[in-house]
């Protein structure tokens, strides 16, 4: 087998981009179908000449798409609230799955995906934590773990801050994403577990504010929030999430160790151009997530496809997404309740 036939479900901004990446940057993937339940997305896809040129079938019913002749894998890029059910349906049909983060907005439902994947070890099922495939984060990992450049890491400060959206898209999306920590901070939580060597959480607390999207109050959410996680063993993570940055997409991470620290993208830059004029020196920032991590998504897709074709382990264990969700939901609860959420030494939440 020299290539795999893959379908993409969800044709929002990210789904369309994943299709484009698979078509042009993943030589051993063949996109054979796409699917959406949104009428406008279906209309767009059926009239898209590029999809016609590549012979991509367009479905408005997910079960029908899963029955596409010869289909081998599904890329789930729909809204978070249907990630689990769509992944489970694909696994049931013996299809490989790459599901965008997180696996669900519900922890038990996410665990059901992990259990279903374990029951079929021949399938490759992976959650898409794309920052693990970014060249800068991988270089930071080499410095932290292989070169021991900062001694023993004990603290991670990480933020995901999106460009302010005045179109109304984000508010509509927020109703289905599980809250700012489950959606916006999910990558930062994953990075903290990675760089702190998978510690168990001990306590979580959080605070938030509404500055630009007061309508989020009705959804029990905020547009800016800070969360802190204390881990057993003396390690700490600090997260800042924002949906309202004026300057662009601002994602950075600092890993502090006993002998120094590693910083990734602390001063975000679109490229290496600096403008010097009467106002001083300045540069542009990427406007959104895709421009910062487009290459990472391509690496992720190629490594997933390679795991399927070579029958090797997927590059990121599916189970790792469960602890990320536990922490994300704990931070969301702490945000809304004002309470400190505590865990036992095995990482199980105390009630």
C-alpha positions as CSV (number, residue, x, y, z in Angstrom):
1,X,0.0,0.0,0.0
2,X,1.6,3.3,-1.1
3,X,-1.2,5.7,-0.1
4,X,-4.3,5.8,2.0
5,X,-7.8,7.0,1.1
6,X,-8.9,9.6,3.7
7,X,-12.0,11.7,4.2
8,X,-12.4,15.0,6.1
9,X,-15.5,15.7,8.1
10,X,-16.2,19.4,8.9
11,X,-15.7,22.1,6.2
12,X,-15.3,25.1,8.4
13,X,-12.2,27.1,8.2
14,X,-10.0,24.4,9.7
15,X,-11.6,21.6,7.7
16,X,-11.0,23.3,4.4
17,X,-7.4,23.9,5.4
18,X,-6.8,20.3,6.4
19,X,-8.2,19.2,3.0
20,X,-5.7,21.6,1.3
21,X,-2.8,20.3,3.4
22,X,-3.7,16.7,2.6
23,X,-4.0,17.5,-1.1
24,X,-0.7,19.4,-1.6
25,X,1.6,18.5,1.3
26,X,0.9,14.9,2.1
27,X,2.0,12.8,-0.9
28,X,0.8,9.5,0.5
29,X,-2.7,10.7,1.3
30,X,-5.6,10.7,-1.2
31,X,-8.6,12.8,-0.2
32,X,-11.6,10.9,-1.6
33,X,-14.5,12.5,0.4
34,X,-15.6,15.4,2.5
35,X,-18.6,15.8,4.7
36,X,-20.6,18.6,6.4
37,X,-24.0,19.0,8.0
38,X,-24.0,22.7,7.1
39,X,-25.9,23.6,4.0
40,X,-23.7,26.5,3.1
41,X,-20.5,24.4,3.4
42,X,-22.1,21.7,1.2
43,X,-23.0,24.2,-1.4
44,X,-19.5,25.6,-1.3
45,X,-17.9,22.2,-1.6
46,X,-20.1,20.9,-4.5
47,X,-19.3,24.0,-6.5
48,X,-15.6,23.9,-5.7
49,X,-13.7,23.2,-8.9
50,X,-10.6,22.0,-7.1
51,X,-12.6,19.3,-5.3
52,X,-14.0,18.3,-8.7
53,X,-10.6,18.1,-10.3
54,X,-9.4,15.8,-7.5
55,X,-12.5,13.7,-7.7
56,X,-13.5,14.4,-4.1
57,X,-17.1,13.2,-3.2
58,X,-19.2,15.6,-1.1
59,X,-21.5,14.2,1.5
60,X,-24.1,15.8,3.7
61,X,-24.6,12.6,5.8
62,X,-21.7,11.3,7.9
63,X,-22.8,7.7,7.9
64,X,-23.0,7.7,4.1
65,X,-19.5,9.2,3.9
66,X,-18.2,6.4,6.1
67,X,-19.5,3.9,3.6
68,X,-17.5,5.6,0.7
69,X,-15.9,2.8,-1.4
70,X,-12.3,2.0,-0.3
71,X,-12.2,4.6,2.5
72,X,-9.5,3.9,5.1
73,X,-9.2,6.9,7.4
74,X,-11.2,9.9,8.7
75,X,-9.9,13.3,9.7
76,X,-12.5,14.7,12.2
77,X,-12.4,18.5,12.0
78,X,-16.0,19.2,13.0
79,X,-17.2,21.1,16.1
80,X,-15.9,19.8,19.5
81,X,-19.3,18.6,20.6
82,X,-19.5,15.9,17.9
83,X,-15.8,14.8,17.9
84,X,-16.4,11.7,20.0
85,X,-19.5,10.4,18.3
86,X,-17.9,10.8,14.9
87,X,-14.7,9.2,16.0
88,X,-16.6,6.2,17.5
89,X,-18.6,5.7,14.3
90,X,-15.4,5.6,12.3
91,X,-13.7,3.2,14.7
92,X,-16.8,1.0,14.6
93,X,-16.3,0.7,10.8
94,X,-12.6,-0.2,11.2
95,X,-11.3,3.2,10.0
96,X,-8.2,4.9,11.2
97,X,-9.0,8.3,12.8
98,X,-7.2,11.6,13.5
99,X,-9.5,13.6,15.7
100,X,-8.9,17.3,16.3
101,X,-8.4,18.3,19.9
102,X,-10.1,17.8,22.3
103,X,-11.8,14.4,21.9
104,X,-15.0,15.7,23.4
105,X,-16.4,18.3,25.7
106,X,-17.4,15.4,28.1
107,X,-14.7,13.4,29.9
108,X,-16.6,10.1,29.9
109,X,-17.3,10.4,26.2
110,X,-13.7,11.1,25.5
111,X,-12.7,8.0,27.5
112,X,-15.1,6.0,25.4
113,X,-13.1,6.9,22.3
114,X,-9.9,5.8,24.0
115,X,-11.6,2.5,25.1
116,X,-12.9,1.9,21.6
117,X,-9.4,2.4,20.1
118,X,-7.8,0.1,22.6
119,X,-10.3,-2.6,21.6
120,X,-9.1,-2.4,18.1
121,X,-5.3,-2.1,18.4
122,X,-4.8,-2.5,14.6
123,X,-6.4,0.9,14.1
124,X,-4.4,4.1,14.3
125,X,-6.4,6.6,16.4
126,X,-4.8,9.9,17.4
127,X,-5.8,13.3,18.9
128,X,-4.5,16.3,17.0
129,X,-2.3,18.2,19.4
130,X,-0.6,20.1,16.6
131,X,2.0,22.0,18.6
132,X,3.9,18.8,19.3
133,X,4.7,18.7,15.6
134,X,5.9,22.3,15.4
135,X,9.7,22.7,14.6
136,X,10.3,25.2,17.4
137,X,8.6,23.2,20.1
138,X,10.4,20.0,19.0
139,X,13.7,21.9,19.2
140,X,12.7,23.1,22.6
141,X,12.1,19.5,23.6
142,X,15.5,18.5,22.4
143,X,17.1,21.2,24.5
144,X,15.0,20.3,27.6
145,X,15.2,16.5,27.5
146,X,18.2,15.5,25.3
147,X,20.7,18.3,26.0
148,X,19.5,18.9,29.6
149,X,20.1,22.6,28.8
150,X,17.9,24.0,31.6
151,X,18.4,21.3,34.3
152,X,15.2,19.9,35.7
153,X,12.1,21.7,34.4
154,X,9.6,22.7,37.0
155,X,7.5,25.5,35.6
156,X,5.7,26.2,32.3
157,X,4.1,29.5,31.4
158,X,2.1,29.3,28.2
159,X,-0.5,31.4,26.5
160,X,-2.9,31.2,23.6
161,X,-4.2,34.6,22.6
162,X,-6.3,35.0,19.5
163,X,-6.9,38.1,17.4
164,X,-10.1,39.8,18.4
165,X,-12.9,38.7,16.2
166,X,-15.6,41.3,15.4
167,X,-17.5,39.2,12.8
168,X,-19.5,37.2,15.4
169,X,-17.9,33.9,14.3
170,X,-16.2,33.3,17.7
171,X,-19.3,33.9,19.8
172,X,-21.3,31.4,17.6
173,X,-18.5,28.9,17.9
174,X,-18.1,29.4,21.7
175,X,-21.5,27.8,22.3
176,X,-20.1,24.4,21.2
177,X,-16.5,24.4,22.3
178,X,-16.7,23.5,26.0
179,X,-15.4,26.8,27.4
180,X,-12.2,28.9,27.2
181,X,-10.0,26.5,29.0
182,X,-11.3,23.4,27.3
183,X,-10.9,25.0,23.9
184,X,-8.4,27.8,24.0
185,X,-5.9,26.5,26.6
186,X,-6.0,22.8,25.5
187,X,-2.7,23.0,23.7
188,X,-1.0,24.9,26.5
189,X,-2.1,22.2,29.0
190,X,-0.8,19.5,26.7
191,X,2.6,21.4,26.4
192,X,2.8,21.7,30.2
193,X,2.4,17.9,30.5
194,X,4.9,17.3,27.8
195,X,7.7,19.6,29.1
196,X,7.1,18.7,32.8
197,X,7.3,15.0,32.0
198,X,3.6,14.1,32.6
199,X,3.2,15.1,36.3
200,X,-0.1,14.5,38.1
201,X,-2.2,17.6,38.9
202,X,-2.7,18.5,42.5
203,X,-4.8,21.6,42.4
204,X,-6.3,24.1,39.8
205,X,-7.7,27.6,40.2
206,X,-8.6,30.3,37.7
207,X,-10.1,33.7,37.1
208,X,-11.6,35.4,34.1
209,X,-13.1,38.6,32.7
210,X,-15.3,39.8,29.9
211,X,-13.9,42.7,28.0
212,X,-15.2,42.5,24.4
213,X,-17.8,39.8,24.2
214,X,-20.4,40.4,26.9
215,X,-22.8,38.0,25.2
216,X,-20.5,35.1,26.4
217,X,-22.0,35.7,29.9
218,X,-25.1,33.8,28.7
219,X,-22.8,30.9,27.8
220,X,-21.1,30.9,31.2
221,X,-17.8,31.8,29.5
222,X,-15.3,34.7,29.4
223,X,-13.1,36.1,26.7
224,X,-9.9,36.4,28.8
225,X,-8.8,34.0,31.6
226,X,-5.8,33.0,33.7
227,X,-5.4,29.5,35.1
228,X,-2.8,28.0,37.4
229,X,-2.1,24.3,37.9
230,X,-0.1,22.9,40.8
231,X,1.3,19.5,40.2
232,X,2.4,16.9,42.7
233,X,6.2,17.1,43.1
234,X,6.4,20.8,43.2
235,X,5.8,21.6,39.5
236,X,3.6,24.5,38.3
237,X,1.9,25.6,35.1
238,X,0.4,29.0,34.4
239,X,-1.9,29.7,31.4
240,X,-3.3,32.9,29.9
241,X,-6.1,32.6,27.3
242,X,-7.5,35.4,25.3
243,X,-9.9,35.9,22.4
244,X,-9.4,39.7,22.2
245,X,-5.8,40.5,21.2
246,X,-5.5,43.6,19.0
247,X,-2.1,42.9,17.5
248,X,-2.6,39.3,16.2
249,X,-2.3,35.7,17.2
250,X,0.0,35.5,20.2
251,X,1.2,32.1,21.2
252,X,4.2,31.6,23.4
253,X,5.6,29.2,26.0
254,X,8.4,29.4,28.6
255,X,9.8,26.3,30.2
256,X,11.8,27.2,33.4
257,X,14.3,24.7,34.9
258,X,16.7,24.6,37.7
259,X,19.5,25.9,35.5
260,X,17.8,28.2,33.0
261,X,14.7,28.4,30.7
262,X,13.7,27.9,27.1
263,X,11.4,30.4,25.4
264,X,9.3,29.7,22.3
265,X,7.8,32.6,20.4
266,X,7.8,35.0,23.3
267,X,7.9,37.9,20.8
268,X,5.6,36.7,18.0
269,X,6.6,37.6,14.5
270,X,5.0,37.1,11.1
271,X,8.4,37.0,9.4
272,X,11.9,38.5,9.8
273,X,10.9,42.0,8.4
274,X,11.3,44.9,10.7
275,X,10.1,48.4,9.8
276,X,12.1,51.3,11.0
277,X,10.6,54.8,10.8
278,X,9.8,57.8,12.9
279,X,7.7,55.6,15.2
280,X,10.6,53.3,16.0
281,X,11.2,49.6,15.1
282,X,8.3,47.2,14.7
283,X,7.2,44.0,13.0
284,X,3.9,42.3,12.1
285,X,2.4,39.3,13.9
286,X,0.5,36.4,12.3
287,X,-3.2,37.2,12.4
288,X,-4.4,33.7,13.4
289,X,-3.4,30.2,14.5
290,X,-3.1,28.6,11.0
291,X,-0.4,30.9,9.8
292,X,1.7,30.1,12.9
293,X,1.3,26.3,12.8
294,X,0.6,25.5,9.1
295,X,3.8,23.6,8.8
296,X,3.1,21.7,12.1
297,X,-0.3,20.5,10.7
298,X,1.5,19.2,7.6
299,X,4.1,17.3,9.7
300,X,1.3,15.9,11.8
301,X,-0.6,14.7,8.8
302,X,2.5,13.1,7.2
303,X,3.4,11.3,10.4
304,X,-0.2,10.0,11.0
305,X,-0.3,8.7,7.4
306,X,3.1,7.1,7.8
307,X,1.9,5.3,10.9
308,X,-1.0,3.9,9.0
309,X,1.0,2.8,6.0
310,X,3.9,1.3,8.0
311,X,1.7,-0.1,10.8
312,X,3.7,1.7,13.5
313,X,2.6,3.6,16.7
314,X,1.0,6.9,16.1
315,X,3.4,9.8,17.2
316,X,1.1,10.9,20.0
317,X,-0.7,8.4,22.3
318,X,-4.5,8.9,22.3
319,X,-4.6,8.4,26.1
320,X,-2.6,11.6,26.6
321,X,-5.6,13.6,25.7
322,X,-7.6,12.4,28.8
323,X,-5.4,14.1,31.4
324,X,-5.4,17.3,29.2
325,X,-9.2,17.2,29.3
326,X,-9.3,16.6,33.1
327,X,-7.2,19.7,33.7
328,X,-9.1,21.8,31.2
329,X,-12.4,20.9,32.8
330,X,-11.1,21.5,36.3
331,X,-9.9,25.0,35.3
332,X,-13.2,25.7,33.7
333,X,-15.0,24.6,36.9
334,X,-12.6,26.7,39.0
335,X,-13.3,29.7,36.7
336,X,-17.1,29.5,37.1
337,X,-17.2,28.5,40.7
338,X,-14.3,30.4,42.2
339,X,-13.3,27.2,44.0
340,X,-9.9,25.4,44.0
341,X,-10.3,22.0,42.3
342,X,-8.1,19.4,43.9
343,X,-6.7,16.0,42.7
344,X,-5.3,13.0,44.6
345,X,-1.8,11.8,43.9
346,X,-3.0,9.5,41.1
347,X,-4.5,12.4,39.2
348,X,-8.1,11.7,40.0
349,X,-10.3,14.6,40.8
350,X,-11.5,15.0,44.4
351,X,-15.2,15.9,44.9
